[in-house]
């Protein structure tokens, strides 16, 4: 159960199986999570997205915690990216806000040192740090997405 959740229902394992490397798994997991987050938003609004985000955050810390001590922030663990993209998409419509939020979230997660606070959050201990950097990156995406959505 922990592995299923930590890999975000297996999406974190796809790239590793195909290419033999986990590089890119975070983007695959984020895409899968974005579809779910946007569906929740269309069906239940921003309140549903907030509830879902809170649940995913708790599940991220719980499921990733099982593997962090032995494997660190392994590439196949992508539930933290799911938590970050769920946060980044709260209250956003499909276009253009959610697209910008996704790109900014992934950029902040990949280039942690270029976005203040992301790398610092990652240095927190254990599964909290694994999840926290993606939440900070998600806040960047959320802000950018809402700015763009407001302008358009």
Rosetta silent file (secondary structure, phi, psi, omega in degrees, C-alpha in Angstrom):
SEQUENCE: XXXXXXXXXXXXXXXXXXXXXXXXXXXXXXXXXXXXXXXXXXXXXXXXXXXXXXXXXXXXXXXXXXXXXXXXXXXXXXXXXXXXXXXXXXXXXXXXXXXXXXXXXXXXXXXXXXXXXXXXXXXXXXXXXXXXXXXXXXXXXXXXXXXXXXXX
SCORE:     score description
SCORE:     0.000 S_00000001
   1 L     0.000  -43.179  178.931    0.000    0.000    0.000 S_00000001
   2 H   -60.025  -45.943 -178.319    2.829    2.421    0.865 S_00000001
   3 H   -65.231  -40.523  178.917    4.603    1.784   -2.460 S_00000001
   4 H   -60.136  -45.906  179.032    1.379    2.150   -4.442 S_00000001
   5 H   -71.527  -45.517 -178.343    0.675    5.537   -2.866 S_00000001
   6 H   -60.041  -33.851  178.672    4.285    6.749   -2.833 S_00000001
   7 L   -87.657    7.989 -177.823    4.556    6.003   -6.563 S_00000001
   8 L    50.748   62.441  177.150    1.198    7.766   -7.075 S_00000001
   9 L    61.133   34.653  175.243   -0.550    4.619   -8.239 S_00000001
  10 L    91.942   -9.528 -177.423    2.449    3.435  -10.214 S_00000001
  11 H   -65.699  -26.789  177.754    3.001    6.557  -12.306 S_00000001
  12 H   -74.542  -11.490 -178.985    6.377    7.100  -10.645 S_00000001
  13 H   -97.774  -13.667 -173.840    7.514    3.682  -11.843 S_00000001
  14 H   -61.031  -53.346 -176.279    6.643    4.082  -15.543 S_00000001
  15 H   -62.016  -41.755  179.271    9.759    5.983  -16.682 S_00000001
  16 H   -60.961  -38.163  179.119   12.067    3.702  -14.699 S_00000001
  17 H   -70.823  -36.967 -176.589   10.573    0.625  -16.342 S_00000001
  18 H   -78.432  -48.142 -173.830   10.768    2.097  -19.840 S_00000001
  19 H  -104.869  -15.326 -177.395   14.167    3.841  -19.705 S_00000001
  20 L    85.039    8.501  179.289   15.845    2.328  -16.677 S_00000001
  21 L  -139.571  145.291 -179.868   16.107    5.734  -14.987 S_00000001
  22 L   -82.862   -4.637 -178.213   13.685    7.626  -12.747 S_00000001
  23 L   -59.266  123.226 -177.643   14.524   10.971  -14.378 S_00000001
  24 L   100.530   -8.373 -178.887   11.237   12.506  -15.484 S_00000001
  25 H   -63.165  -34.827  179.216    9.065   10.490  -13.125 S_00000001
  26 H   -62.368  -37.287  178.929    8.039   13.629  -11.242 S_00000001
  27 H   -70.236  -41.391  178.168    6.614   15.154  -14.400 S_00000001
  28 H   -62.699  -47.377  178.388    4.683   11.987  -15.278 S_00000001
  29 H   -62.067  -38.483  178.723    3.265   11.768  -11.759 S_00000001
  30 H   -65.208  -40.844  178.727    2.424   15.480  -11.815 S_00000001
  31 H   -61.956  -45.730  178.965    0.547   15.166  -15.110 S_00000001
  32 H   -61.506  -44.040 -179.643   -1.537   12.291  -13.789 S_00000001
  33 H   -67.229  -36.313 -179.703   -2.247   14.201  -10.566 S_00000001
  34 H   -61.452  -40.992  178.859   -3.111   17.399  -12.479 S_00000001
  35 H   -60.447  -44.150 -179.965   -5.864   15.602  -14.393 S_00000001
  36 H   -66.629  -44.489 -179.093   -7.360   14.379  -11.116 S_00000001
  37 H   -62.540  -41.382  178.859   -7.006   17.781   -9.413 S_00000001
  38 H   -68.548  -36.322  175.656   -8.678   19.570  -12.324 S_00000001
  39 H   -62.679  -46.044  178.712  -11.493   17.016  -12.369 S_00000001
  40 H   -59.587  -42.385  178.711  -12.054   17.540   -8.639 S_00000001
  41 H   -62.514  -40.220 -179.766  -12.072   21.292   -9.220 S_00000001
  42 H   -70.900  -29.221 -176.610  -14.637   21.036  -12.006 S_00000001
  43 H   -90.774  -40.747 -172.593  -16.848   18.757   -9.956 S_00000001
  44 H  -121.258    1.058  177.810  -16.458   20.072   -6.384 S_00000001
  45 H    74.674 -173.006 -176.013  -14.881   23.522   -6.785 S_00000001
  46 H   -66.494  -27.766  177.655  -11.980   24.975   -4.886 S_00000001
  47 H   -64.944  -43.687  176.539  -13.281   23.639   -1.555 S_00000001
  48 H   -62.359  -38.294  178.236  -13.054   20.094   -2.895 S_00000001
  49 H   -65.578  -38.863  178.079   -9.561   20.838   -4.170 S_00000001
  50 H   -64.679  -44.812  178.684   -8.467   22.088   -0.741 S_00000001
  51 H   -61.871  -46.545  179.568   -9.829   18.975    0.958 S_00000001
  52 H   -62.095  -40.549  179.212   -8.171   16.717   -1.633 S_00000001
  53 H   -62.072  -44.679  179.100   -4.873   18.604   -1.289 S_00000001
  54 H   -60.635  -41.853  178.887   -4.888   18.184    2.485 S_00000001
  55 H   -64.305  -44.441 -179.000   -5.517   14.449    2.112 S_00000001
  56 H   -64.625  -38.174  177.872   -2.732   14.056   -0.477 S_00000001
  57 H   -60.742  -47.389  179.534   -0.286   15.961    1.767 S_00000001
  58 H   -63.166  -43.328  178.302   -1.006   13.619    4.667 S_00000001
  59 H   -64.723  -33.737  178.878   -0.751   10.562    2.426 S_00000001
  60 H   -63.631  -50.052 -179.718    2.531   11.867    1.007 S_00000001
  61 H   -63.270  -42.079 -178.427    4.189   12.178    4.390 S_00000001
  62 H   -66.538  -50.722 -174.016    2.798    8.821    5.506 S_00000001
  63 H   -75.504  -39.966  179.777    3.644    6.794    2.392 S_00000001
  64 H   -68.836  -31.139 -179.236    7.001    8.391    1.548 S_00000001
  65 H   -57.033  -27.911 -179.943    8.098    8.089    5.175 S_00000001
  66 H   -67.274  -27.721 -172.944    8.319    4.347    4.769 S_00000001
  67 H  -111.260  -18.562 -171.945   11.065    4.650    2.105 S_00000001
  68 H   -61.855  -40.523 -177.631   12.912    7.903    2.851 S_00000001
  69 H   -61.856  -39.240 -178.689   15.245    6.502    5.498 S_00000001
  70 H   -87.135  -37.852 -171.053   16.553    3.795    3.145 S_00000001
  71 H  -114.046   -6.538 -174.549   16.225    5.461   -0.278 S_00000001
  72 L    68.025 -152.496  178.648   16.074    9.200    0.383 S_00000001
  73 L   -87.273   73.334 -177.165   13.902   11.149   -2.030 S_00000001
  74 L   -61.625  146.735 -177.183   13.943    8.419   -4.676 S_00000001
  75 L   -60.551  -29.333 -178.310   12.810    9.441   -8.149 S_00000001
  76 L   -76.826  -15.587  176.733    9.964    6.937   -8.197 S_00000001
  77 L   -79.998  105.669 -175.165    8.381    8.551   -5.114 S_00000001
  78 L  -123.389    6.665  177.044    6.078   11.054   -6.790 S_00000001
  79 H   -65.551  -26.859  175.795    3.184   11.476   -4.367 S_00000001
  80 H   -65.934  -37.847  173.838    4.997   14.595   -3.162 S_00000001
  81 H   -65.340  -37.087  176.709    4.734   16.006   -6.706 S_00000001
  82 H   -61.326  -43.931  178.290    1.039   15.084   -6.643 S_00000001
  83 H   -61.105  -42.611 -179.106    0.629   17.094   -3.423 S_00000001
  84 H   -65.234  -42.554 -178.735    2.460   20.042   -4.976 S_00000001
  85 H   -74.475  -32.964  173.480    0.419   20.107   -8.184 S_00000001
  86 H   -58.655  -44.376  178.017   -2.839   19.671   -6.276 S_00000001
  87 H   -63.573  -45.037 -176.654   -1.868   22.795   -4.306 S_00000001
  88 H   -62.880  -25.312 -173.943   -0.783   24.664   -7.445 S_00000001
  89 L   -99.635    2.548 -178.261   -4.139   24.091   -9.176 S_00000001
  90 L   -59.536  121.699  174.850   -6.521   25.186   -6.404 S_00000001
  91 L    78.308    9.043 -177.757   -9.164   27.459   -7.879 S_00000001
  92 L  -100.365  145.788  175.002   -7.744   27.507  -11.401 S_00000001
  93 L   -85.746  173.067 -174.957   -9.581   26.887  -14.636 S_00000001
  94 L   -60.850  -45.672 -175.992   -8.219   24.664  -17.373 S_00000001
  95 L  -135.905  140.154   -5.935   -6.725   27.410  -19.535 S_00000001
  96 L   -94.310   -8.569 -174.411   -4.477   29.374  -19.203 S_00000001
  97 H   -55.748  -46.500 -177.103   -4.067   29.446  -15.418 S_00000001
  98 H   -68.696  -33.322  178.632   -3.612   25.726  -14.842 S_00000001
  99 H   -66.331  -44.635  178.460   -1.107   25.391  -17.676 S_00000001
 100 H   -65.255  -42.612  179.354    1.041   28.186  -16.288 S_00000001
 101 H   -59.031  -42.638  179.950    0.698   26.776  -12.763 S_00000001
 102 H   -62.520  -48.418 -177.504    1.889   23.372  -13.974 S_00000001
 103 H   -64.234  -44.265 -179.673    4.932   24.769  -15.802 S_00000001
 104 H   -67.020  -41.240  177.218    5.947   27.055  -12.932 S_00000001
 105 H   -58.482  -49.089 -179.450    5.451   24.266  -10.379 S_00000001
 106 H   -63.992  -40.191  178.768    7.658   21.861  -12.358 S_00000001
 107 H   -62.592  -44.368  179.776   10.285   24.563  -12.937 S_00000001
 108 H   -65.503  -35.760  179.408   10.386   25.414   -9.228 S_00000001
 109 H   -72.099  -39.843 -178.076   10.631   21.735   -8.309 S_00000001
 110 H   -76.149  -44.361 -177.680   13.370   20.983  -10.838 S_00000001
 111 L  -103.646   58.406 -173.963   15.388   24.194  -10.369 S_00000001
 112 H   -51.176  -39.966 -176.150   15.026   24.388   -6.584 S_00000001
 113 H   -70.750  -17.156 -179.193   17.984   26.694   -6.045 S_00000001
 114 H   -88.776  -11.868 -178.584   16.517   29.357   -8.364 S_00000001
 115 L  -117.703  108.748 -176.389   13.255   29.645   -6.399 S_00000001
 116 L   -52.144  132.813  175.251   13.709   30.944   -2.830 S_00000001
 117 L    96.593  -24.113 -175.892   12.513   28.548   -0.156 S_00000001
 118 H   -69.579  -51.157 -179.838   12.211   25.391   -2.251 S_00000001
 119 H   -64.641  -36.536  178.629   15.692   24.021   -1.553 S_00000001
 120 H   -64.377  -40.027  178.709   15.427   25.051    2.107 S_00000001
 121 H   -64.895  -35.669 -179.897   12.164   23.141    2.468 S_00000001
 122 H   -65.919  -25.867 -179.027   13.782   20.059    0.947 S_00000001
 123 L   -77.299   -6.658  174.227   16.427   20.104    3.682 S_00000001
 124 L   -62.960  153.636 -173.377   13.803   19.414    6.361 S_00000001
 125 L   -73.392  142.987  169.555   14.176   15.940    7.802 S_00000001
 126 H    64.176 -147.543 -176.069   12.536   12.834    6.426 S_00000001
 127 H   -68.040  -22.309  175.477    9.248   12.686    4.585 S_00000001
 128 H   -62.139  -46.787  178.941    8.396   16.215    5.706 S_00000001
 129 H   -66.365  -37.856  178.284   11.273   17.545    3.583 S_00000001
 130 H   -59.489  -40.502 -177.656   10.387   15.275    0.670 S_00000001
 131 H   -84.779  -38.308 -172.695    6.891   16.769    0.638 S_00000001
 132 H   -61.802  -39.705 -179.334    7.641   20.343    1.760 S_00000001
 133 H   -63.020  -35.841  178.617    9.793   21.323   -1.228 S_00000001
 134 H   -72.576  -30.134  175.956    6.973   20.352   -3.588 S_00000001
 135 H   -69.732  -40.662  176.385    4.481   22.332   -1.534 S_00000001
 136 H   -64.624  -43.716  175.912    6.659   25.446   -1.742 S_00000001
 137 H   -60.556  -38.035  177.041    7.038   24.836   -5.493 S_00000001
 138 H   -62.500  -35.468  176.867    3.257   24.407   -5.615 S_00000001
 139 H   -65.081  -38.534  174.725    2.809   27.831   -4.028 S_00000001
 140 H   -61.006  -46.159  178.609    4.887   29.355   -6.827 S_00000001
 141 H   -62.562  -42.078  179.581    2.686   27.604   -9.373 S_00000001
 142 H   -60.200  -47.083 -179.649   -0.485   28.660   -7.550 S_00000001
 143 H   -62.920  -48.039 -179.060    0.578   32.316   -7.496 S_00000001
 144 H   -62.751  -43.168  179.941    1.643   32.339  -11.146 S_00000001
 145 H   -61.941  -41.965  179.824   -1.507   30.530  -12.249 S_00000001
 146 H   -70.759  -35.222  175.960   -3.793   32.957  -10.443 S_00000001
 147 H   -61.890  -48.556 -179.981   -1.922   35.973  -11.811 S_00000001
 148 H   -64.544  -43.803 -179.848   -2.277   34.677  -15.364 S_00000001
 149 H   -61.417  -39.095  178.848   -5.894   33.652  -14.854 S_00000001
 150 H   -65.567  -39.291 -179.013   -6.704   37.127  -13.506 S_00000001
 151 H   -71.146  -29.175 -178.075   -5.043   38.818  -16.496 S_00000001
 152 L  -106.468    0.000    0.000   -6.888   36.647  -19.007 S_00000001
